[in-house]
Amino acid sequence: MERQERDFYQRDAEDQASFLEQTWCNNCQQVDLGMKDPVEYELDGVIMIEGKCKKCGESVTTELADEDDDSEWID
Ligand SMILES: [Zn+2]
């Protein structure tokens, strides 16, 4: 599997904020605890954002379903 690094900070501030807030932590078993130190990459065509849970510090990953579909961000 090939992992391709992307630049999370190229996203606009609003996107960044929502990705950092909308998380699922496997360790805490809770949503929206937030993450820090985000790293964005693409793996087999899927965009992933990986960071650390703000509560417990464990690794959390957000998977973006479809990057080409911008509709939810427009209007
Ligand atoms: Zn956690």
N, CA, C, O and the ligand as a Tripos MOL2 file, in Angstrom:
@<TRIPOS>MOLECULE
protein
  301   299    76     0     0
PROTEIN
NO_CHARGES

@<TRIPOS>ATOM
      1 N           0.8480   -1.1980    0.0000 N.3       1 MET1
      2 CA          0.0000    0.0000    0.0000 C.3       1 MET1
      3 C           0.8850    1.2500    0.0000 C.2       1 MET1
      4 O           1.8440    1.3580    0.7630 O.2       1 MET1
      5 N           0.5410    2.1560   -0.8520 N.am      2 GLU2
      6 CA          1.3560    3.3530   -0.9790 C.3       2 GLU2
      7 C           0.7160    4.5400   -0.2770 C.2       2 GLU2
      8 O          -0.4520    4.8590   -0.4960 O.2       2 GLU2
      9 N           1.4960    5.1770    0.5590 N.am      3 ARG3
     10 CA          1.0060    6.3090    1.3250 C.3       3 ARG3
     11 C           1.6150    7.5920    0.7740 C.2       3 ARG3
     12 O           2.8350    7.7340    0.6930 O.2       3 ARG3
     13 N           0.7480    8.5140    0.4010 N.am      4 GLN4
     14 CA          1.2180    9.7480   -0.1970 C.3       4 GLN4
     15 C           0.8920   10.9240    0.7160 C.2       4 GLN4
     16 O          -0.2700   11.1670    1.0420 O.2       4 GLN4
     17 N           1.9200   11.6410    1.1200 N.am      5 GLU5
     18 CA          1.7120   12.7570    2.0480 C.3       5 GLU5
     19 C           0.9920   13.9120    1.3670 C.2       5 GLU5
     20 O           1.2340   14.2090    0.1980 O.2       5 GLU5
     21 N           0.1060   14.5540    2.1130 N.am      6 ARG6
     22 CA         -0.5760   15.7510    1.6350 C.3       6 ARG6
     23 C          -0.4230   16.8320    2.7000 C.2       6 ARG6
     24 O          -0.0230   16.5550    3.8310 O.2       6 ARG6
     25 N          -0.7460   18.0640    2.3230 N.am      7 ASP7
     26 CA         -0.5800   19.1610    3.2800 C.3       7 ASP7
     27 C          -1.9190   19.5880    3.8640 C.2       7 ASP7
     28 O          -2.7040   20.2860    3.2210 O.2       7 ASP7
     29 N          -2.1570   19.1620    5.0720 N.am      8 PHE8
     30 CA         -3.4160   19.4860    5.7520 C.3       8 PHE8
     31 C          -3.6200   20.9900    5.8550 C.2       8 PHE8
     32 O          -4.7500   21.4720    5.7830 O.2       8 PHE8
     33 N          -2.5340   21.7290    6.0230 N.am      9 TYR9
     34 CA         -2.6330   23.1700    6.2680 C.3       9 TYR9
     35 C          -2.9400   23.9720    5.0120 C.2       9 TYR9
     36 O          -3.1000   25.1910    5.0690 O.2       9 TYR9
     37 N          -3.0230   23.2670    3.8530 N.am     10 GLN10
     38 CA         -3.4680   23.9400    2.6310 C.3      10 GLN10
     39 C          -4.9820   24.0930    2.6060 C.2      10 GLN10
     40 O          -5.5160   24.8720    1.8160 O.2      10 GLN10
     41 N          -5.6630   23.3670    3.4510 N.am     11 ARG11
     42 CA         -7.1200   23.4980    3.5450 C.3      11 ARG11
     43 C          -7.4540   24.8300    4.1970 C.2      11 ARG11
     44 O          -6.6450   25.3960    4.9330 O.2      11 ARG11
     45 N          -8.6620   25.3270    3.9160 N.am     12 ASP12
     46 CA         -8.9850   26.6020    4.5430 C.3      12 ASP12
     47 C          -9.3010   26.3890    6.0270 C.2      12 ASP12
     48 O          -9.5680   25.2740    6.4750 O.2      12 ASP12
     49 N          -9.2610   27.4810    6.7580 N.am     13 ALA13
     50 CA         -9.3340   27.4190    8.2120 C.3      13 ALA13
     51 C         -10.5980   26.7220    8.7110 C.2      13 ALA13
     52 O         -10.5790   26.0080    9.7140 O.2      13 ALA13
     53 N         -11.6810   26.9430    7.9970 N.am     14 GLU14
     54 CA        -12.9560   26.3390    8.3940 C.3      14 GLU14
     55 C         -12.9010   24.8070    8.2870 C.2      14 GLU14
     56 O         -13.3480   24.0920    9.1850 O.2      14 GLU14
     57 N         -12.3460   24.3240    7.1740 N.am     15 ASP15
     58 CA        -12.1750   22.8830    6.9830 C.3      15 ASP15
     59 C         -11.2840   22.3020    8.0650 C.2      15 ASP15
     60 O         -11.5950   21.2780    8.6730 O.2      15 ASP15
     61 N         -10.1760   22.9770    8.2870 N.am     16 GLN16
     62 CA         -9.2280   22.4900    9.2990 C.3      16 GLN16
     63 C          -9.9100   22.3530   10.6450 C.2      16 GLN16
     64 O          -9.7680   21.3380   11.3270 O.2      16 GLN16
     65 N         -10.6590   23.3960   11.0250 N.am     17 ALA17
     66 CA        -11.3180   23.3970   12.3270 C.3      17 ALA17
     67 C         -12.3110   22.2440   12.4410 C.2      17 ALA17
     68 O         -12.3670   21.5730   13.4720 O.2      17 ALA17
     69 N         -13.0960   22.0110   11.3850 N.am     18 SER18
     70 CA        -14.1070   20.9600   11.4900 C.3      18 SER18
     71 C         -13.4720   19.5750   11.5140 C.2      18 SER18
     72 O         -13.9550   18.6870   12.2170 O.2      18 SER18
     73 N         -12.3880   19.3780   10.7530 N.am     19 PHE19
     74 CA        -11.7120   18.0820   10.7910 C.3      19 PHE19
     75 C         -11.0640   17.8400   12.1520 C.2      19 PHE19
     76 O         -11.0040   16.7060   12.6280 O.2      19 PHE19
     77 N         -10.5900   18.8910   12.7610 N.am     20 LEU20
     78 CA         -9.9370   18.7440   14.0630 C.3      20 LEU20
     79 C         -10.9450   18.4940   15.1760 C.2      20 LEU20
     80 O         -10.6130   17.9390   16.2230 O.2      20 LEU20
     81 N         -12.1810   18.9140   14.9310 N.am     21 GLU21
     82 CA        -13.2230   18.7200   15.9520 C.3      21 GLU21
     83 C         -13.9630   17.3990   15.7760 C.2      21 GLU21
     84 O         -14.2710   16.7080   16.7470 O.2      21 GLU21
     85 N         -14.2430   17.0600   14.5110 N.am     22 GLN22
     86 CA        -15.0730   15.8790   14.2620 C.3      22 GLN22
     87 C         -14.2200   14.6290   14.1850 C.2      22 GLN22
     88 O         -13.7460   14.2350   13.1200 O.2      22 GLN22
     89 N         -14.0390   14.0200   15.3440 N.am     23 THR23
     90 CA        -13.1700   12.8460   15.4290 C.3      23 THR23
     91 C         -13.8950   11.6900   16.1120 C.2      23 THR23
     92 O         -14.9260   11.8650   16.7610 O.2      23 THR23
     93 N         -13.3210   10.5180   15.9420 N.am     24 TRP24
     94 CA        -13.7620    9.3430   16.6930 C.3      24 TRP24
     95 C         -12.5140    8.7330   17.3190 C.2      24 TRP24
     96 O         -11.5670    8.3730   16.6190 O.2      24 TRP24
     97 N         -12.5250    8.6240   18.6330 N.am     25 CYS25
     98 CA        -11.3870    8.0060   19.3060 C.3      25 CYS25
     99 C         -11.7510    6.5860   19.7180 C.2      25 CYS25
    100 O         -12.6810    6.3620   20.4920 O.2      25 CYS25
    101 N         -10.9850    5.6220   19.1760 N.am     26 ASN26
    102 CA        -11.2050    4.2120   19.5110 C.3      26 ASN26
    103 C         -10.8950    3.9140   20.9590 C.2      26 ASN26
    104 O         -11.5150    3.0500   21.5780 O.2      26 ASN26
    105 N          -9.9450    4.6270   21.4820 N.am     27 ASN27
    106 CA         -9.5180    4.3930   22.8610 C.3      27 ASN27
    107 C         -10.5530    4.9240   23.8580 C.2      27 ASN27
    108 O         -10.9210    4.2350   24.8090 O.2      27 ASN27
    109 N         -11.0150    6.1550   23.6280 N.am     28 CYS28
    110 CA        -12.0250    6.7540   24.5200 C.3      28 CYS28
    111 C         -13.4340    6.2670   24.1940 C.2      28 CYS28
    112 O         -14.3400    6.3830   25.0200 O.2      28 CYS28
    113 N         -13.6220    5.7130   22.9710 N.am     29 GLN29
    114 CA        -14.9520    5.3100   22.5080 C.3      29 GLN29
    115 C         -15.9230    6.4870   22.5400 C.2      29 GLN29
    116 O         -17.0670    6.3680   22.9790 O.2      29 GLN29
    117 N         -15.4220    7.6310   22.0580 N.am     30 GLN30
    118 CA        -16.2410    8.8380   22.0690 C.3      30 GLN30
    119 C         -15.9940    9.6470   20.8050 C.2      30 GLN30
    120 O         -14.8890    9.6470   20.2630 O.2      30 GLN30
    121 N         -17.0340   10.3390   20.3380 N.am     31 VAL31
    122 CA        -16.8800   11.2070   19.1680 C.3      31 VAL31
    123 C         -16.5170   12.6260   19.6080 C.2      31 VAL31
    124 O         -16.7490   13.0470   20.7420 O.2      31 VAL31
    125 N         -15.9350   13.3340   18.6390 N.am     32 ASP32
    126 CA        -15.7240   14.7770   18.7660 C.3      32 ASP32
    127 C         -14.9380   15.2190   20.0000 C.2      32 ASP32
    128 O         -15.2240   16.2570   20.5950 O.2      32 ASP32
    129 N         -13.9570   14.4240   20.3660 N.am     33 LEU33
    130 CA        -13.0470   14.8500   21.4340 C.3      33 LEU33
    131 C         -12.0030   15.8110   20.8830 C.2      33 LEU33
    132 O         -11.3860   16.5810   21.6180 O.2      33 LEU33
    133 N         -11.8270   15.7450   19.5830 N.am     34 GLY34
    134 CA        -10.8510   16.6060   18.9250 C.3      34 GLY34
    135 C          -9.5000   15.9290   18.7920 C.2      34 GLY34
    136 O          -9.1900   14.9840   19.5170 O.2      34 GLY34
    137 N          -8.6930   16.4260   17.8500 N.am     35 MET35
    138 CA         -7.3420   15.8950   17.6660 C.3      35 MET35
    139 C          -6.3430   17.0260   17.5300 C.2      35 MET35
    140 O          -6.6930   18.1610   17.2050 O.2      35 MET35
    141 N          -5.0840   16.6830   17.7900 N.am     36 LYS36
    142 CA         -4.0020   17.6400   17.5770 C.3      36 LYS36
    143 C          -2.9280   16.9840   16.7190 C.2      36 LYS36
    144 O          -2.9650   15.7780   16.4720 O.2      36 LYS36
    145 N          -1.9780   17.7870   16.2700 N.am     37 ASP37
    146 CA         -0.8940   17.3070   15.4020 C.3      37 ASP37
    147 C          -1.4120   16.5380   14.1850 C.2      37 ASP37
    148 O          -0.9960   15.4030   13.9480 O.2      37 ASP37
    149 N          -2.3200   17.1510   13.4090 N.am     38 PRO38
    150 CA         -2.8790   16.4360   12.2620 C.3      38 PRO38
    151 C          -1.8670   16.2400   11.1250 C.2      38 PRO38
    152 O          -1.0640   17.1210   10.8180 O.2      38 PRO38
    153 N          -1.9370   15.0670   10.5240 N.am     39 VAL39
    154 CA         -1.1450   14.7640    9.3310 C.3      39 VAL39
    155 C          -2.0980   14.2120    8.3000 C.2      39 VAL39
    156 O          -2.8720   13.2990    8.5840 O.2      39 VAL39
    157 N          -2.0440   14.7670    7.0930 N.am     40 GLU40
    158 CA         -2.9510   14.3020    6.0490 C.3      40 GLU40
    159 C          -2.1810   13.4880    5.0270 C.2      40 GLU40
    160 O          -1.0720   13.8490    4.6320 O.2      40 GLU40
    161 N          -2.7820   12.3830    4.6030 N.am     41 TYR41
    162 CA         -2.1570   11.5780    3.5610 C.3      41 TYR41
    163 C          -3.2170   10.8090    2.7820 C.2      41 TYR41
    164 O          -4.3710   10.6990    3.1970 O.2      41 TYR41
    165 N          -2.7930   10.2890    1.6530 N.am     42 GLU42
    166 CA         -3.6950    9.5080    0.8160 C.3      42 GLU42
    167 C          -3.1860    8.0820    0.7720 C.2      42 GLU42
    168 O          -2.0000    7.8360    0.5520 O.2      42 GLU42
    169 N          -4.1010    7.1410    0.9850 N.am     43 LEU43
    170 CA         -3.7340    5.7280    0.9900 C.3      43 LEU43
    171 C          -4.7350    4.9800    0.1200 C.2      43 LEU43
    172 O          -5.9240    4.9250    0.4330 O.2      43 LEU43
    173 N          -4.2460    4.4080   -0.9700 N.am     44 ASP44
    174 CA         -5.1160    3.6870   -1.9020 C.3      44 ASP44
    175 C          -6.3250    4.5100   -2.3300 C.2      44 ASP44
    176 O          -7.4400    3.9950   -2.4050 O.2      44 ASP44
    177 N          -6.0980    5.7940   -2.6120 N.am     45 GLY45
    178 CA         -7.1660    6.6450   -3.1200 C.3      45 GLY45
    179 C          -8.0710    7.2230   -2.0480 C.2      45 GLY45
    180 O          -9.0040    7.9650   -2.3570 O.2      45 GLY45
    181 N          -7.8070    6.8920   -0.7920 N.am     46 VAL46
    182 CA         -8.6200    7.4180    0.2970 C.3      46 VAL46
    183 C          -7.8170    8.4580    1.0690 C.2      46 VAL46
    184 O          -6.6770    8.2150    1.4670 O.2      46 VAL46
    185 N          -8.4320    9.6190    1.2720 N.am     47 ILE47
    186 CA         -7.7620   10.6690    2.0310 C.3      47 ILE47
    187 C          -7.9570   10.4110    3.5280 C.2      47 ILE47
    188 O          -9.0780   10.1970    3.9910 O.2      47 ILE47
    189 N          -6.8770   10.4350    4.2580 N.am     48 MET48
    190 CA         -6.9320   10.2030    5.6930 C.3      48 MET48
    191 C          -6.3090   11.3840    6.4310 C.2      48 MET48
    192 O          -5.3280   11.9760    5.9790 O.2      48 MET48
    193 N          -6.8980   11.7080    7.5680 N.am     49 ILE49
    194 CA         -6.2790   12.6870    8.4400 C.3      49 ILE49
    195 C          -6.0340   12.0020    9.7760 C.2      49 ILE49
    196 O          -6.9550   11.5130   10.4290 O.2      49 ILE49
    197 N          -4.7690   11.9840   10.1590 N.am     50 GLU50
    198 CA         -4.3840   11.2720   11.3660 C.3      50 GLU50
    199 C          -3.8090   12.2550   12.3760 C.2      50 GLU50
    200 O          -2.9740   13.0950   12.0400 O.2      50 GLU50
    201 N          -4.2650   12.1380   13.6130 N.am     51 GLY51
    202 CA         -3.7400   13.0100   14.6550 C.3      51 GLY51
    203 C          -3.7890   12.3100   15.9930 C.2      51 GLY51
    204 O          -3.9310   11.0900   16.0680 O.2      51 GLY51
    205 N          -3.6700   13.0900   17.0420 N.am     52 LYS52
    206 CA         -3.6940   12.5080   18.3790 C.3      52 LYS52
    207 C          -4.9100   13.0160   19.1300 C.2      52 LYS52
    208 O          -5.2210   14.2060   19.0880 O.2      52 LYS52
    209 N          -5.5950   12.1200   19.8140 N.am     53 CYS53
    210 CA         -6.7590   12.4680   20.6060 C.3      53 CYS53
    211 C          -6.3630   13.5090   21.6590 C.2      53 CYS53
    212 O          -5.3700   13.3590   22.3700 O.2      53 CYS53
    213 N          -7.1720   14.5640   21.7300 N.am     54 LYS54
    214 CA         -6.8590   15.6250   22.6830 C.3      54 LYS54
    215 C          -7.0310   15.1540   24.1250 C.2      54 LYS54
    216 O          -6.4360   15.7140   25.0470 O.2      54 LYS54
    217 N          -7.8410   14.1320   24.3070 N.am     55 LYS55
    218 CA         -8.1120   13.6650   25.6640 C.3      55 LYS55
    219 C          -7.0580   12.6640   26.1460 C.2      55 LYS55
    220 O          -6.4760   12.8290   27.2180 O.2      55 LYS55
    221 N          -6.8230   11.6280   25.3420 N.am     56 CYS56
    222 CA         -5.9560   10.5410   25.8130 C.3      56 CYS56
    223 C          -4.6130   10.4840   25.0880 C.2      56 CYS56
    224 O          -3.6910    9.8100   25.5490 O.2      56 CYS56
    225 N          -4.4920   11.1930   23.9410 N.am     57 GLY57
    226 CA         -3.2210   11.1990   23.2290 C.3      57 GLY57
    227 C          -3.0180   10.0200   22.2970 C.2      57 GLY57
    228 O          -1.9870    9.9250   21.6320 O.2      57 GLY57
    229 N          -3.9980    9.1140   22.2410 N.am     58 GLU58
    230 CA         -3.9100    7.9950   21.3050 C.3      58 GLU58
    231 C          -4.1340    8.4870   19.8800 C.2      58 GLU58
    232 O          -4.6980    9.5600   19.6660 O.2      58 GLU58
    233 N          -3.6970    7.7110   18.9270 N.am     59 SER59
    234 CA         -3.8400    8.0670   17.5290 C.3      59 SER59
    235 C          -5.3030    7.9750   17.0780 C.2      59 SER59
    236 O          -5.9730    6.9750   17.3360 O.2      59 SER59
    237 N          -5.7940    9.0230   16.4050 N.am     60 VAL60
    238 CA         -7.1320    8.9860   15.8220 C.3      60 VAL60
    239 C          -7.0300    9.2740   14.3270 C.2      60 VAL60
    240 O          -6.1940   10.0680   13.8980 O.2      60 VAL60
    241 N          -7.8710    8.6360   13.5520 N.am     61 THR61
    242 CA         -7.8410    8.7940   12.1070 C.3      61 THR61
    243 C          -9.2260    9.1340   11.5830 C.2      61 THR61
    244 O         -10.2190    8.5030   11.9460 O.2      61 THR61
    245 N          -9.2730   10.1450   10.7230 N.am     62 THR62
    246 CA        -10.5210   10.4880   10.0480 C.3      62 THR62
    247 C         -10.3670   10.1460    8.5780 C.2      62 THR62
    248 O          -9.3780   10.5130    7.9440 O.2      62 THR62
    249 N         -11.3500    9.4430    8.0440 N.am     63 GLU63
    250 CA        -11.3250    9.0290    6.6520 C.3      63 GLU63
    251 C         -12.2750    9.9180    5.8650 C.2      63 GLU63
    252 O         -13.4380   10.0730    6.2380 O.2      63 GLU63
    253 N         -11.7880   10.5000    4.7830 N.am     64 LEU64
    254 CA        -12.6520   11.3550    3.9690 C.3      64 LEU64
    255 C         -13.2150   10.5410    2.8070 C.2      64 LEU64
    256 O         -12.4770   10.0080    1.9780 O.2      64 LEU64
    257 N         -14.5270   10.4630    2.7720 N.am     65 ALA65
    258 CA        -15.1940    9.5730    1.8180 C.3      65 ALA65
    259 C         -14.8830    9.9280    0.3700 C.2      65 ALA65
    260 O         -14.4660    9.0620   -0.4000 O.2      65 ALA65
    261 N         -15.0740   11.1570   -0.0030 N.am     66 ASP66
    262 CA        -14.9120   11.5250   -1.4050 C.3      66 ASP66
    263 C         -14.4090   12.9530   -1.5150 C.2      66 ASP66
    264 O         -15.1510   13.9050   -1.2760 O.2      66 ASP66
    265 N         -13.1480   13.0930   -1.8770 N.am     67 GLU67
    266 CA        -12.5430   14.4090   -1.9090 C.3      67 GLU67
    267 C         -13.0600   15.2700   -3.0520 C.2      67 GLU67
    268 O         -13.0730   16.4970   -2.9530 O.2      67 GLU67
    269 N         -13.4850   14.6310   -4.1340 N.am     68 ASP68
    270 CA        -13.9340   15.3780   -5.3020 C.3      68 ASP68
    271 C         -15.3100   16.0210   -5.1100 C.2      68 ASP68
    272 O         -15.6690   16.9700   -5.8060 O.2      68 ASP68
    273 N         -16.0550   15.4950   -4.1700 N.am     69 ASP69
    274 CA        -17.3920   16.0170   -3.9320 C.3      69 ASP69
    275 C         -17.3270   17.2350   -3.0020 C.2      69 ASP69
    276 O         -17.2630   17.1110   -1.7790 O.2      69 ASP69
    277 N         -17.3450   18.3930   -3.6230 N.am     70 ASP70
    278 CA        -17.2270   19.6280   -2.8470 C.3      70 ASP70
    279 C         -18.5760   20.1990   -2.4450 C.2      70 ASP70
    280 O         -18.6420   21.2450   -1.7990 O.2      70 ASP70
    281 N         -19.6430   19.5240   -2.8190 N.am     71 SER71
    282 CA        -20.9670   20.1240   -2.6970 C.3      71 SER71
    283 C         -21.3100   20.5690   -1.2740 C.2      71 SER71
    284 O         -21.9840   21.5800   -1.0770 O.2      71 SER71
    285 N         -20.8390   19.8030   -0.2840 N.am     72 GLU72
    286 CA        -21.2160   20.1430    1.0840 C.3      72 GLU72
    287 C         -20.5490   21.4420    1.5550 C.2      72 GLU72
    288 O         -20.9750   22.0440    2.5400 O.2      72 GLU72
    289 N         -19.5050   21.8620    0.8440 N.am     73 TRP73
    290 CA        -18.8030   23.0710    1.2460 C.3      73 TRP73
    291 C         -19.3260   24.3070    0.5180 C.2      73 TRP73
    292 O         -19.0330   25.4370    0.9080 O.2      73 TRP73
    293 N         -20.1070   24.0830   -0.5470 N.am     74 ILE74
    294 CA        -20.6120   25.2030   -1.3350 C.3      74 ILE74
    295 C         -22.1040   25.3630   -1.0980 C.2      74 ILE74
    296 O         -22.8720   24.4140   -1.2610 O.2      74 ILE74
    297 N         -22.5010   26.5310   -0.7240 N.am     75 ASP75
    298 CA        -23.9120   26.7960   -0.4850 C.3      75 ASP75
    299 C         -24.5360   25.8340    0.5120 C.2      75 ASP75
    300 O         -25.7250   25.9400    0.8120 O.2      75 ASP75
    301 ZN         -9.0350    9.3960   23.1860 Zn       76 ZN76
@<TRIPOS>BOND
     1     1     2 1
     2     2     3 1
     3     3     4 2
     4     3     5 am
     5     5     6 1
     6     6     7 1
     7     7     8 2
     8     7     9 am
     9     9    10 1
    10    10    11 1
    11    11    12 2
    12    11    13 am
    13    13    14 1
    14    14    15 1
    15    15    16 2
    16    15    17 am
    17    17    18 1
    18    18    19 1
    19    19    20 2
    20    19    21 am
    21    21    22 1
    22    22    23 1
    23    23    24 2
    24    23    25 am
    25    25    26 1
    26    26    27 1
    27    27    28 2
    28    27    29 am
    29    29    30 1
    30    30    31 1
    31    31    32 2
    32    31    33 am
    33    33    34 1
    34    34    35 1
    35    35    36 2
    36    35    37 am
    37    37    38 1
    38    38    39 1
    39    39    40 2
    40    39    41 am
    41    41    42 1
    42    42    43 1
    43    43    44 2
    44    43    45 am
    45    45    46 1
    46    46    47 1
    47    47    48 2
    48    47    49 am
    49    49    50 1
    50    50    51 1
    51    51    52 2
    52    51    53 am
    53    53    54 1
    54    54    55 1
    55    55    56 2
    56    55    57 am
    57    57    58 1
    58    58    59 1
    59    59    60 2
    60    59    61 am
    61    61    62 1
    62    62    63 1
    63    63    64 2
    64    63    65 am
    65    65    66 1
    66    66    67 1
    67    67    68 2
    68    67    69 am
    69    69    70 1
    70    70    71 1
    71    71    72 2
    72    71    73 am
    73    73    74 1
    74    74    75 1
    75    75    76 2
    76    75    77 am
    77    77    78 1
    78    78    79 1
    79    79    80 2
    80    79    81 am
    81    81    82 1
    82    82    83 1
    83    83    84 2
    84    83    85 am
    85    85    86 1
    86    86    87 1
    87    87    88 2
    88    87    89 am
    89    89    90 1
    90    90    91 1
    91    91    92 2
    92    91    93 am
    93    93    94 1
    94    94    95 1
    95    95    96 2
    96    95    97 am
    97    97    98 1
    98    98    99 1
    99    99   100 2
   100    99   101 am
   101   101   102 1
   102   102   103 1
   103   103   104 2
   104   103   105 am
   105   105   106 1
   106   106   107 1
   107   107   108 2
   108   107   109 am
   109   109   110 1
   110   110   111 1
   111   111   112 2
   112   111   113 am
   113   113   114 1
   114   114   115 1
   115   115   116 2
   116   115   117 am
   117   117   118 1
   118   118   119 1
   119   119   120 2
   120   119   121 am
   121   121   122 1
   122   122   123 1
   123   123   124 2
   124   123   125 am
   125   125   126 1
   126   126   127 1
   127   127   128 2
   128   127   129 am
   129   129   130 1
   130   130   131 1
   131   131   132 2
   132   131   133 am
   133   133   134 1
   134   134   135 1
   135   135   136 2
   136   135   137 am
   137   137   138 1
   138   138   139 1
   139   139   140 2
   140   139   141 am
   141   141   142 1
   142   142   143 1
   143   143   144 2
   144   143   145 am
   145   145   146 1
   146   146   147 1
   147   147   148 2
   148   147   149 am
   149   149   150 1
   150   150   151 1
   151   151   152 2
   152   151   153 am
   153   153   154 1
   154   154   155 1
   155   155   156 2
   156   155   157 am
   157   157   158 1
   158   158   159 1
   159   159   160 2
   160   159   161 am
   161   161   162 1
   162   162   163 1
   163   163   164 2
   164   163   165 am
   165   165   166 1
   166   166   167 1
   167   167   168 2
   168   167   169 am
   169   169   170 1
   170   170   171 1
   171   171   172 2
   172   171   173 am
   173   173   174 1
   174   174   175 1
   175   175   176 2
   176   175   177 am
   177   177   178 1
   178   178   179 1
   179   179   180 2
   180   179   181 am
   181   181   182 1
   182   182   183 1
   183   183   184 2
   184   183   185 am
   185   185   186 1
   186   186   187 1
   187   187   188 2
   188   187   189 am
   189   189   190 1
   190   190   191 1
   191   191   192 2
   192   191   193 am
   193   193   194 1
   194   194   195 1
   195   195   196 2
   196   195   197 am
   197   197   198 1
   198   198   199 1
   199   199   200 2
   200   199   201 am
   201   201   202 1
   202   202   203 1
   203   203   204 2
   204   203   205 am
   205   205   206 1
   206   206   207 1
   207   207   208 2
   208   207   209 am
   209   209   210 1
   210   210   211 1
   211   211   212 2
   212   211   213 am
   213   213   214 1
   214   214   215 1
   215   215   216 2
   216   215   217 am
   217   217   218 1
   218   218   219 1
   219   219   220 2
   220   219   221 am
   221   221   222 1
   222   222   223 1
   223   223   224 2
   224   223   225 am
   225   225   226 1
   226   226   227 1
   227   227   228 2
   228   227   229 am
   229   229   230 1
   230   230   231 1
   231   231   232 2
   232   231   233 am
   233   233   234 1
   234   234   235 1
   235   235   236 2
   236   235   237 am
   237   237   238 1
   238   238   239 1
   239   239   240 2
   240   239   241 am
   241   241   242 1
   242   242   243 1
   243   243   244 2
   244   243   245 am
   245   245   246 1
   246   246   247 1
   247   247   248 2
   248   247   249 am
   249   249   250 1
   250   250   251 1
   251   251   252 2
   252   251   253 am
   253   253   254 1
   254   254   255 1
   255   255   256 2
   256   255   257 am
   257   257   258 1
   258   258   259 1
   259   259   260 2
   260   259   261 am
   261   261   262 1
   262   262   263 1
   263   263   264 2
   264   263   265 am
   265   265   266 1
   266   266   267 1
   267   267   268 2
   268   267   269 am
   269   269   270 1
   270   270   271 1
   271   271   272 2
   272   271   273 am
   273   273   274 1
   274   274   275 1
   275   275   276 2
   276   275   277 am
   277   277   278 1
   278   278   279 1
   279   279   280 2
   280   279   281 am
   281   281   282 1
   282   282   283 1
   283   283   284 2
   284   283   285 am
   285   285   286 1
   286   286   287 1
   287   287   288 2
   288   287   289 am
   289   289   290 1
   290   290   291 1
   291   291   292 2
   292   291   293 am
   293   293   294 1
   294   294   295 1
   295   295   296 2
   296   295   297 am
   297   297   298 1
   298   298   299 1
   299   299   300 2
@<TRIPOS>SUBSTRUCTURE
     1 MET1         2 RESIDUE 1 A MET
     2 GLU2         6 RESIDUE 1 A GLU
     3 ARG3        10 RESIDUE 1 A ARG
     4 GLN4        14 RESIDUE 1 A GLN
     5 GLU5        18 RESIDUE 1 A GLU
     6 ARG6        22 RESIDUE 1 A ARG
     7 ASP7        26 RESIDUE 1 A ASP
     8 PHE8        30 RESIDUE 1 A PHE
     9 TYR9        34 RESIDUE 1 A TYR
    10 GLN10       38 RESIDUE 1 A GLN
    11 ARG11       42 RESIDUE 1 A ARG
    12 ASP12       46 RESIDUE 1 A ASP
    13 ALA13       50 RESIDUE 1 A ALA
    14 GLU14       54 RESIDUE 1 A GLU
    15 ASP15       58 RESIDUE 1 A ASP
    16 GLN16       62 RESIDUE 1 A GLN
    17 ALA17       66 RESIDUE 1 A ALA
    18 SER18       70 RESIDUE 1 A SER
    19 PHE19       74 RESIDUE 1 A PHE
    20 LEU20       78 RESIDUE 1 A LEU
    21 GLU21       82 RESIDUE 1 A GLU
    22 GLN22       86 RESIDUE 1 A GLN
    23 THR23       90 RESIDUE 1 A THR
    24 TRP24       94 RESIDUE 1 A TRP
    25 CYS25       98 RESIDUE 1 A CYS
    26 ASN26      102 RESIDUE 1 A ASN
    27 ASN27      106 RESIDUE 1 A ASN
    28 CYS28      110 RESIDUE 1 A CYS
    29 GLN29      114 RESIDUE 1 A GLN
    30 GLN30      118 RESIDUE 1 A GLN
    31 VAL31      122 RESIDUE 1 A VAL
    32 ASP32      126 RESIDUE 1 A ASP
    33 LEU33      130 RESIDUE 1 A LEU
    34 GLY34      134 RESIDUE 1 A GLY
    35 MET35      138 RESIDUE 1 A MET
    36 LYS36      142 RESIDUE 1 A LYS
    37 ASP37      146 RESIDUE 1 A ASP
    38 PRO38      150 RESIDUE 1 A PRO
    39 VAL39      154 RESIDUE 1 A VAL
    40 GLU40      158 RESIDUE 1 A GLU
    41 TYR41      162 RESIDUE 1 A TYR
    42 GLU42      166 RESIDUE 1 A GLU
    43 LEU43      170 RESIDUE 1 A LEU
    44 ASP44      174 RESIDUE 1 A ASP
    45 GLY45      178 RESIDUE 1 A GLY
    46 VAL46      182 RESIDUE 1 A VAL
    47 ILE47      186 RESIDUE 1 A ILE
    48 MET48      190 RESIDUE 1 A MET
    49 ILE49      194 RESIDUE 1 A ILE
    50 GLU50      198 RESIDUE 1 A GLU
    51 GLY51      202 RESIDUE 1 A GLY
    52 LYS52      206 RESIDUE 1 A LYS
    53 CYS53      210 RESIDUE 1 A CYS
    54 LYS54      214 RESIDUE 1 A LYS
    55 LYS55      218 RESIDUE 1 A LYS
    56 CYS56      222 RESIDUE 1 A CYS
    57 GLY57      226 RESIDUE 1 A GLY
    58 GLU58      230 RESIDUE 1 A GLU
    59 SER59      234 RESIDUE 1 A SER
    60 VAL60      238 RESIDUE 1 A VAL
    61 THR61      242 RESIDUE 1 A THR
    62 THR62      246 RESIDUE 1 A THR
    63 GLU63      250 RESIDUE 1 A GLU
    64 LEU64      254 RESIDUE 1 A LEU
    65 ALA65      258 RESIDUE 1 A ALA
    66 ASP66      262 RESIDUE 1 A ASP
    67 GLU67      266 RESIDUE 1 A GLU
    68 ASP68      270 RESIDUE 1 A ASP
    69 ASP69      274 RESIDUE 1 A ASP
    70 ASP70      278 RESIDUE 1 A ASP
    71 SER71      282 RESIDUE 1 A SER
    72 GLU72      286 RESIDUE 1 A GLU
    73 TRP73      290 RESIDUE 1 A TRP
    74 ILE74      294 RESIDUE 1 A ILE
    75 ASP75      298 RESIDUE 1 A ASP
    76 ZN76       301 GROUP 0 **** ****
